[in-house]
Amino acid sequence: MNKQNIVLIGFRSTGKTTFGRAMAKVLNLPFADLDEQIEFYLGGTITDHVKKHGWQNFREVEQRITHDFCRNFSGIIATGAGTIENSKNLQNLTKTGNFVFLNPNFLDVRKILMKDKTRPRLNPDITIVQEIDQMWNQRKPMYQACANYEVQPNLNGNIIEEAEKIIAQLPKTIFPKIPETKKIAILSSSKGTTLQGLLDAQKNGRIPNVEFTVFITDKKDCEALKKAKKAGIKNIEVMEIKKDISREDYDREMANVLREHQPDLILLCGWMRILSPLYCNQFGEKTINVHPSLLPKFAGLINKEIYEKVLDYEEKYTGCTFHKVSDKVDSGEIILQRKVLVESFDDIPSLKAKVQKQEVLGFCKILEKI
């Protein structure tokens, strides 16, 4: 059955991430490592999170991330070694993916794990060798039972060559459709946190179908500009606001720049100017803004003001809203909303960090679907 994902399963250090990323590069498909996505969500390492909150809490986070990817992603997914032990993870992944069990020489795997001091122990009451063998004997039958296909990559071989060998062993019919490359424009006046998240997602293979063709800012000293230059975005326009220029005239000049580059989508990543009706009439359908609240709540407010209100009103959830721009503030057609839980220990900085991560993930989801 042709499904939207290839899901790589297997034991620790069997190359799911390494070969998965290489396979995605060869096939020009999106790639996502669930452990990396969990760490992005947590804002720290899995090891540190497990030490602080335990394995059960980690598995709950893993389940939320896995569910999100099953619904919204189309490409190659590398799972954690224990991901499919959770029945809900297994059900969700099965709905949208074909499972490929990576089963290299176990002696090579064991050697790698013996040297790896970064991974959290599952059972610290026994020796590391006992733990490895015990977990392998427990999980191997599960991997084999779930797998649609099984391959034996050489962990000591050339990564790209091994990835090509894996691809050759799989039916062509199971590979997702290669997404068309889309040209994306970025407008930003801010620190560029969301922009950097998108650049990192592209680098890691999450959105390979995206080409950031033009970056526009109205602030010559903003951090987003520095990030755009460092990333090598070819077309960068610094359009400072002149005292004698009207909003319509400014937007007319910006529209001319955009028209020259013909982007498929325009993302407002911390763009601090209200767009005029002139702009919205021309580019409103392809321009997406993200507002750091669950609209219509706290419409018209910005940044710190929103988080203060969330805490003052003791909101249970906050988040961000992605919407098409219109000539009225925060009132365009809503495309997507992403929620975060407001916890008892949250303050303005922690809420902002949570929401900004959802801004990146939400834009990734939108870019994957265009």
CORCOR-V897055 format. One record per pair of residues at least 6 apart in sequence whose ideal C-beta (glycine too) atoms are under 7 Angstrom apart, sorted by sequence separation. I is the first residue (numbers start at 1). J is the second residue. D is the distance in Angstrom with one decimal. If there is no record, write none. Layout:
i | j | d
I | J | D
I | J | D
This chain:
i | j | d
10 | 16 | 5.5
24 | 30 | 6.7
39 | 45 | 5.9
83 | 89 | 5.2
84 | 90 | 4.6
144 | 150 | 6.9
201 | 207 | 5.3
326 | 332 | 4.0
24 | 31 | 3.5
39 | 46 | 6.0
42 | 49 | 5.2
188 | 195 | 5.7
217 | 224 | 6.1
229 | 236 | 6.5
325 | 332 | 5.1
8 | 16 | 4.4
38 | 46 | 6.3
50 | 58 | 5.3
69 | 77 | 6.2
123 | 131 | 5.1
154 | 162 | 5.8
202 | 210 | 5.8
217 | 225 | 5.1
228 | 236 | 5.7
258 | 266 | 6.7
298 | 306 | 4.8
301 | 309 | 6.7
310 | 318 | 4.6
324 | 332 | 4.1
49 | 58 | 5.8
84 | 93 | 6.8
122 | 131 | 6.1
153 | 162 | 4.7
186 | 195 | 5.9
241 | 250 | 6.5
323 | 332 | 4.3
324 | 333 | 4.6
342 | 351 | 6.8
21 | 31 | 5.2
121 | 131 | 6.7
323 | 333 | 6.0
20 | 31 | 5.8
35 | 46 | 6.2
298 | 309 | 5.5
323 | 334 | 4.8
324 | 335 | 6.7
8 | 20 | 5.0
46 | 58 | 6.4
323 | 335 | 6.0
20 | 33 | 6.9
122 | 135 | 6.3
153 | 166 | 6.0
215 | 228 | 4.1
225 | 238 | 6.8
293 | 306 | 4.9
321 | 334 | 5.9
322 | 335 | 4.7
114 | 128 | 6.5
239 | 253 | 6.6
292 | 306 | 5.5
322 | 336 | 4.4
340 | 354 | 4.4
151 | 166 | 5.0
239 | 254 | 6.2
340 | 355 | 6.1
17 | 33 | 4.8
321 | 337 | 5.0
66 | 83 | 6.4
266 | 283 | 6.1
62 | 80 | 6.6
151 | 169 | 5.4
215 | 233 | 4.7
220 | 238 | 5.1
319 | 337 | 6.1
320 | 338 | 5.6
340 | 358 | 6.0
42 | 61 | 6.8
113 | 132 | 5.3
268 | 287 | 6.6
319 | 338 | 5.1
41 | 61 | 6.7
77 | 97 | 6.6
220 | 240 | 5.8
237 | 257 | 5.4
266 | 286 | 5.8
268 | 288 | 6.8
319 | 339 | 4.1
338 | 358 | 4.1
62 | 83 | 6.4
149 | 170 | 5.7
212 | 233 | 5.1
214 | 235 | 4.1
215 | 236 | 4.9
216 | 237 | 4.7
217 | 238 | 5.8
218 | 239 | 5.6
265 | 286 | 5.5
266 | 287 | 4.2
267 | 288 | 5.7
268 | 289 | 4.2
319 | 340 | 5.3
70 | 92 | 4.1
110 | 132 | 5.7
213 | 235 | 6.1
218 | 240 | 6.1
264 | 286 | 7.0
268 | 290 | 6.9
317 | 339 | 4.8
318 | 340 | 6.0
38 | 61 | 5.9
63 | 86 | 5.8
66 | 89 | 4.7
70 | 93 | 5.9
214 | 237 | 6.8
216 | 239 | 6.2
218 | 241 | 5.5
265 | 288 | 6.7
294 | 317 | 6.9
317 | 340 | 6.8
338 | 361 | 6.5
38 | 62 | 5.9
41 | 65 | 6.2
251 | 275 | 6.3
255 | 279 | 6.0
294 | 318 | 6.3
317 | 341 | 6.1
318 | 342 | 5.7
338 | 362 | 4.8
63 | 88 | 5.7
67 | 92 | 5.4
70 | 95 | 6.3
251 | 276 | 4.5
254 | 279 | 7.0
258 | 283 | 6.4
293 | 318 | 6.3
294 | 319 | 5.0
317 | 342 | 6.2
63 | 89 | 5.9
66 | 92 | 5.9
70 | 96 | 5.0
184 | 210 | 5.4
186 | 212 | 6.2
235 | 261 | 6.1
252 | 278 | 6.2
295 | 321 | 4.2
316 | 342 | 6.0
336 | 362 | 5.5
38 | 65 | 5.2
59 | 86 | 6.0
66 | 93 | 6.7
182 | 209 | 6.0
184 | 211 | 6.6
251 | 278 | 5.3
255 | 282 | 5.4
294 | 321 | 6.1
315 | 342 | 5.5
34 | 62 | 7.0
37 | 65 | 5.3
181 | 209 | 5.3
182 | 210 | 6.0
183 | 211 | 5.4
184 | 212 | 5.3
185 | 213 | 6.4
189 | 217 | 5.9
199 | 227 | 7.0
248 | 276 | 4.9
251 | 279 | 4.0
255 | 283 | 6.6
292 | 320 | 5.2
293 | 321 | 6.6
295 | 323 | 6.9
180 | 209 | 6.4
184 | 213 | 6.6
185 | 214 | 4.7
186 | 215 | 4.9
187 | 216 | 5.0
188 | 217 | 5.6
189 | 218 | 5.5
195 | 224 | 5.3
247 | 276 | 4.8
291 | 320 | 6.5
300 | 329 | 5.5
336 | 365 | 6.7
106 | 136 | 6.6
179 | 209 | 3.7
181 | 211 | 5.6
183 | 213 | 4.4
189 | 219 | 4.9
248 | 278 | 4.9
290 | 320 | 5.4
291 | 321 | 4.9
299 | 329 | 6.9
300 | 330 | 6.0
336 | 366 | 6.5
34 | 65 | 6.1
185 | 216 | 6.9
192 | 223 | 5.0
196 | 227 | 5.3
299 | 330 | 4.0
335 | 366 | 6.6
34 | 66 | 6.2
190 | 222 | 6.2
191 | 223 | 4.3
192 | 224 | 3.1
195 | 227 | 5.6
199 | 231 | 4.9
290 | 322 | 5.2
291 | 323 | 6.9
310 | 342 | 6.2
189 | 222 | 5.8
191 | 224 | 6.5
195 | 228 | 6.9
318 | 351 | 6.4
188 | 222 | 7.0
190 | 224 | 5.6
288 | 322 | 5.7
289 | 323 | 6.0
34 | 69 | 6.8
192 | 227 | 4.2
295 | 330 | 5.8
320 | 355 | 5.3
188 | 224 | 3.8
288 | 324 | 6.3
289 | 325 | 5.3
319 | 355 | 6.3
32 | 69 | 6.0
287 | 324 | 6.7
318 | 355 | 6.6
216 | 254 | 6.3
287 | 325 | 4.6
320 | 358 | 5.2
285 | 324 | 6.4
291 | 330 | 5.4
295 | 334 | 6.6
319 | 358 | 5.9
320 | 359 | 5.2
284 | 324 | 6.0
308 | 348 | 6.6
322 | 362 | 5.3
32 | 73 | 5.9
216 | 257 | 6.5
284 | 325 | 5.3
307 | 348 | 4.4
310 | 351 | 6.4
101 | 143 | 4.7
284 | 326 | 6.1
320 | 362 | 6.3
30 | 73 | 6.7
32 | 75 | 6.6
34 | 77 | 6.5
101 | 144 | 6.5
214 | 257 | 7.0
294 | 337 | 5.7
30 | 74 | 6.6
31 | 75 | 5.8
34 | 78 | 6.6
304 | 348 | 6.1
307 | 351 | 4.7
322 | 366 | 6.4
30 | 75 | 3.2
31 | 76 | 5.0
32 | 77 | 5.3
33 | 78 | 4.5
34 | 79 | 5.4
35 | 80 | 5.1
280 | 325 | 5.7
294 | 339 | 6.8
307 | 352 | 5.9
29 | 75 | 4.5
34 | 80 | 5.8
101 | 147 | 3.6
224 | 270 | 6.5
280 | 326 | 5.6
29 | 76 | 5.6
99 | 146 | 5.2
100 | 147 | 6.8
103 | 150 | 5.7
108 | 155 | 4.6
214 | 261 | 4.6
280 | 327 | 4.8
288 | 335 | 6.5
99 | 147 | 4.9
100 | 148 | 7.0
104 | 152 | 5.8
108 | 156 | 6.7
213 | 261 | 5.2
34 | 83 | 6.2
99 | 148 | 4.9
100 | 149 | 4.9
101 | 150 | 4.4
102 | 151 | 6.2
103 | 152 | 5.5
104 | 153 | 5.2
214 | 263 | 6.6
98 | 148 | 4.7
104 | 154 | 6.7
213 | 263 | 6.0
275 | 325 | 5.4
277 | 327 | 4.1
24 | 75 | 6.3
100 | 151 | 6.4
102 | 153 | 6.1
104 | 155 | 5.0
276 | 327 | 6.8
24 | 76 | 4.7
23 | 76 | 5.7
218 | 273 | 6.2
274 | 329 | 6.2
20 | 76 | 5.1
90 | 146 | 6.7
85 | 142 | 6.9
20 | 78 | 4.0
81 | 139 | 7.0
84 | 142 | 6.7
17 | 78 | 4.7
16 | 78 | 4.0
84 | 146 | 5.8
16 | 79 | 6.6
292 | 355 | 5.0
5 | 73 | 6.3
8 | 76 | 6.9
5 | 74 | 6.4
8 | 77 | 6.8
12 | 81 | 4.5
51 | 120 | 6.9
290 | 359 | 4.9
4 | 74 | 4.2
5 | 75 | 6.5
6 | 76 | 4.9
7 | 77 | 5.0
8 | 78 | 4.9
9 | 79 | 5.4
11 | 81 | 5.4
50 | 120 | 4.5
100 | 170 | 6.7
8 | 79 | 6.5
47 | 118 | 6.4
5 | 77 | 5.4
7 | 79 | 6.3
47 | 119 | 6.8
290 | 362 | 6.7
47 | 120 | 4.6
185 | 258 | 6.0
290 | 363 | 6.9
46 | 120 | 6.7
195 | 269 | 4.8
9 | 84 | 5.9
194 | 269 | 4.4
98 | 174 | 4.7
185 | 261 | 6.6
194 | 270 | 6.4
183 | 261 | 6.9
185 | 263 | 3.9
192 | 270 | 7.0
288 | 366 | 6.5
183 | 262 | 6.7
184 | 263 | 5.9
187 | 266 | 6.6
191 | 270 | 7.0
183 | 263 | 4.7
184 | 264 | 6.9
190 | 270 | 2.9
183 | 264 | 5.1
184 | 265 | 5.4
185 | 266 | 4.5
186 | 267 | 5.5
187 | 268 | 5.1
188 | 269 | 4.6
189 | 270 | 6.0
182 | 264 | 4.3
188 | 270 | 4.9
189 | 271 | 5.7
190 | 272 | 6.7
19 | 102 | 6.6
182 | 265 | 6.4
184 | 267 | 6.3
186 | 269 | 5.7
188 | 271 | 5.9
189 | 272 | 4.1
187 | 271 | 4.2
189 | 273 | 6.9
7 | 93 | 5.2
16 | 102 | 5.7
15 | 102 | 5.7
14 | 102 | 4.6
14 | 103 | 7.0
15 | 104 | 6.6
7 | 97 | 3.8
9 | 99 | 5.5
14 | 104 | 5.6
5 | 96 | 5.2
6 | 97 | 6.4
7 | 98 | 6.8
10 | 101 | 5.7
4 | 96 | 5.1
5 | 97 | 3.6
6 | 98 | 5.8
7 | 99 | 5.1
8 | 100 | 5.4
9 | 101 | 5.5
10 | 102 | 3.9
3 | 96 | 5.4
7 | 100 | 6.9
10 | 103 | 6.4
3 | 97 | 5.4
6 | 100 | 6.0
8 | 102 | 5.8
3 | 98 | 5.6
14 | 109 | 5.8
13 | 109 | 5.3
267 | 363 | 6.1
11 | 109 | 6.2
13 | 112 | 4.3
13 | 113 | 5.4
12 | 113 | 6.0
75 | 176 | 5.9
74 | 176 | 4.9
13 | 116 | 6.8
265 | 370 | 5.9
264 | 370 | 6.5
12 | 119 | 6.6
11 | 136 | 5.8
11 | 139 | 6.1
10 | 143 | 6.0
9 | 143 | 5.5
19 | 153 | 5.8
26 | 160 | 6.8
9 | 146 | 6.4
22 | 159 | 4.9
26 | 163 | 5.6
9 | 147 | 6.6
15 | 153 | 5.7
22 | 160 | 5.4
26 | 164 | 6.0
15 | 155 | 6.0
19 | 159 | 6.9
23 | 163 | 4.6
27 | 167 | 6.8
18 | 159 | 6.0
22 | 163 | 3.6
26 | 167 | 6.3
19 | 162 | 6.2
23 | 166 | 6.2
19 | 163 | 5.2
23 | 167 | 6.0
19 | 166 | 6.2
29 | 176 | 6.0
27 | 175 | 6.2
29 | 178 | 6.4
28 | 178 | 5.2
27 | 178 | 7.0
207 | 364 | 5.7
210 | 367 | 5.3
206 | 364 | 5.7
201 | 360 | 6.6
207 | 367 | 4.9
207 | 368 | 6.4
194 | 356 | 6.2
198 | 360 | 6.2
193 | 356 | 5.1
197 | 360 | 3.2
201 | 364 | 5.3
194 | 359 | 4.7
198 | 363 | 5.9
194 | 360 | 5.7
6 | 174 | 6.5
36 | 204 | 6.9
6 | 175 | 6.8
194 | 363 | 6.9
2 | 173 | 5.6
5 | 176 | 6.7
2 | 174 | 6.4
4 | 176 | 5.5
31 | 205 | 3.5
32 | 206 | 5.7
30 | 205 | 6.4
31 | 206 | 6.8
30 | 206 | 5.9
30 | 207 | 6.5
30 | 208 | 5.8
28 | 208 | 6.2
24 | 205 | 5.0
21 | 205 | 5.6
182 | 370 | 5.4
72 | 365 | 4.8
74 | 368 | 6.6
73 | 368 | 6.6
72 | 368 | 6.7
43 | 353 | 6.4
41 | 357 | 6.2
40 | 357 | 6.5
30 | 368 | 6.4
